[in-house]
C-alpha cells in the first residue's frame, strides 16, 4: 500500500487506493450471491414442476373414480356425501397443483406465447362456467356484462383465460355467502378493462395486489392472483384494485396488441 501523502490531495489518493481492493471484493461477493440465488431458484422451479407432475396422475385417478361412484344411483346419502367430500378435496388439490405448475413455468422463464386474435367477451363467457361449482358452494351469483362493439385483442388466449380465471377465483374466495360477483368488460383508452367486483372485506393493500412477499403464508387464491399479475406483465397488461363502499374491485388491464403497455 502506498504511504499517505501529507497534503489533502495526497490523502484523498491514499484513501481511494485503500478502498479499491475492498470494492472489488464486494463485487465478487455479490456475484457469488447472485449465482447462488439463480441456482436455488432453478432447483426450486424444477422441484415444483416435478412435484406437480408426480402428483397429477394419482390425483386424476381419484377424480375419475369419484365421478364414477357419484354417478351410481344406489348410493346411500352417507356414501354420496363421502364421495362428494373426496371429490371436493381432490379438486382443491388439483387447483393447487395447477398453480404450482404455473409458478414453476413462470420462474423458469418459459414464456412462449401463442398469439392470435380473440374476442374478450367470448373468452370471459368461456371461463366463467368453469368457476360455477366453486361459486355454488357458497351460493354466490356470477353476473357478466360487456359493453357493445368491443375491439378484438391480439394476445395469448390461454394466458388471458388463466388471468380471468384466477382473478374471479380470488373474488369467489373472499366473497361472503350468497353474495353477487359482477364481471364487466369495457373499452378503455389503453385497451380493454375487465372489472371484477365482490362484496368481501376491504382489500388491505390495494397498491400491492398480486404481490407476495417471500415469507407470506398465502392461500391458493392469493398465489393465483400473483400468477395472474406475472402473466399480465408478460402480456403487457397490469392489474389494479380499489375498495368500494361495499366490497372491492379488481381491474384487469389488457392492451389491444400484445407487447403494448397499459401504462399502469
N, C-alpha and C positions, 0 to 999 in steps of 0.2 A: 504494500500500500504506500502511495506517495505521501511524504510528510506534508502536513498542513502549512500553508503559507501564512505569514504574519499579517498580510493585508486582507481587506474584506473580500476582494475578488478571489484571492488565492484560497481563502477559507471556503468560499462557495464552491470552488472547483473541487476541493478535497471532499466536501460533503457529497457532491454528485458522484464522485468516484467511489465513495464508500457505499452509496445507495445502489449502485449499479448491480453488483452481484446479488443483493437481496431481491431486487426487482426481477431478475432473470430466474431466480429460484422460485419466486411466487408464481411466475407464468408457467413454469414446468409443473408445479404442484396443481395449478388449476387445470392444466391439460390432462394430467393423470386422473383428476377427479371427474372431468368430463368423460373421459374414456370409460371409467368405471360406471358412471351413470348410464352411458349408452349401452354398455354390456348388460347391466342389470335390467334396463328397460327391454332389451332384446329377449333375455331369458324369461322375463315376466310375460311378455306378449306370447312367447312360444308356449309357456305353461298354460296360460288362459286358453289358447287355441286348442291344445291337446286335451285339456280338461273337458272343454265343451264337446269335443269330438268323441271322447271315450264315453261320456255320459249320455250322448244323444241316442245311441242305438238302444240301450235298455229302456230308456225313457219312452221312446217311440213304441216299444212293445207294451209297456204299461198302459199307455194311452189307447193303443189299439184294442187290447183285451178288455179294458174297462168299458170302452164303447160297445164292444160285442156283448158284454154282460148286461149293460144297461138296455140293450135292445130286446132282451128276453122279457116276455110277458109274465112269466111265472115267478118272478122275484117277489119276495115279501117286502113290505115297506121298510123294514130294517135293513134287508140286504141291498135294496135300491139306495138307501141313504148312505150305506158304507161305500158302495161303488161310486156314488157321486162325490164322496169325500176323497176317494183315491184319485178320481179323475181331476178334481179341482186342484189337489195338491200337485199332481203331475203337470198340470197346465201352468201352475205358478213356477215350478222348477224349470219348465221348458222356456218360459219367458225370461227367467234369469240367465239360462244358458245362452239364449239368443243375444242378450245384452253383453255377455262376456265375449261371445264370438265377434260381435260388432266392435267392442272396445279393443280386442286384440288386433283386428284388421286395421283400425284407425291408428293404433300405436305403432304398428309395424310399417306404416306408410303405404299401405295397399289402397291407393285412391284411384284406381282405374274407373273411368266414367263411361257410361253408355248414353250418349247424348241423343235425344230425339225430341220431336215436337209433341207436346202433351197438353191436354185440356185440364186445367187445375180443378175446375168444378167436378168433372167426371172422376178425377183422381181422388178427391175428398169423398165422393159418394161411394167409391170402391173400398176405401179404407174403413169407413165408419161401421159397416156390418161386422167386421172382424172384432170390434170392440163392444158389440151389443151384449154378449154374455156377461162381460165384466160389469157393464152398466146395469144390467137386470139384477145382478146380485145385490146391488144397493138401491134398487128400484129407481134408478136415475133415468131421466128422459134426455135423449140426444136430439137436438134440433139443428138442422142445417139450412143455411140460406146463402144465396150468392147473387151478386148484382148481375145485371144483364150485360151482354156483349163483352165478356171478359176476354182479354187477349190471350193467345196461346203462349205457353212457355217453351223455351228451348233449353232443356235441362236433363238431368239424370232422373228418370221417372222412379226408379227403385229407391233412390235416396230421398226423393221428395215424399214418397209414400211413407218411408220409415220415419221421417221427421214429423209428419202429421200424426202418425200412429202414436209415437212416443209422447208428443205434447198433449194429445187428447187423453191418453192413458194416465198421464200425470194429473190432468184435471179430474178424471174419474176418481183417482186415488184420494185426492184432497177434498172431494165434494161430500157433503153430508147426505144422509139417507133421503131418498125421494126428492132430490133437487133436480134442477134442469141445467144442462150444459149446452151452450149455444156456440155453434161453429159457423162463422160467416167469412165469405171470400169477397174482397173488393179490389178494384184497381187503385193504384197509387202512383205518384209521380216517379217513384223509383222502381216500380214493377207491380207486384202482387202482394197484398197483405191478407193473411189468414188470421182471424181473431178467434180465440177460444176463451169463452167466459164461463166461470163457475161460481158457486156460492160458498166456497171454502173460506177458511180463516185468512186474514191478511197475509200477504207474502212478506216475509221478514226482511229480505234484502232484494228488492226488485232489480236493482242495478247489477246484481251478481247472479241473475237467473241462469241456471245451467252450468255454473262454475263450481267445481268441487275442490275442496282442499284435500291434501294427501291424507289427513287424519280424520276426514269426515266418516261418520257411521251412516252412510247413505242407504236409502231404500232403493228397491229396484226401479221404481218410477223416477226417482231423482237421478239415478245412473242413466236411465233412458233419456232424460232431459239433457244431461251432459253430452250424450252421444248425438242427440238432435242438434245441439249447438255446434259440435265439431263438424257434422255433416253440412250444416248451413254455411260454415266458413269455407268448406271446400266448394260449395255451390255458388259462393259469392253473396250469400244472404246473411241474415242475422236473426236473433230472437231478442225480444224485449218483454218487459212485464210492468204492470201497474196495478195498484189497488183501487177498487171501486167502492162505492158506498156499501155494497153488499157483495163480498167475494173479490175475485181477482180476474185479471185479463192477461193472457199471454198472446203476443203478436209475432207471427212468423212473417219475416220479410224476405221475399224472393225476387231476384232480378228477372226480367223477361228473357235475357240472354245469359247463358252460363258464362261465368267469368266477369260479368259486370258486377259492380259493387252497389249495395243498397245504401252505403254511406251512413251506417249506424254502428 
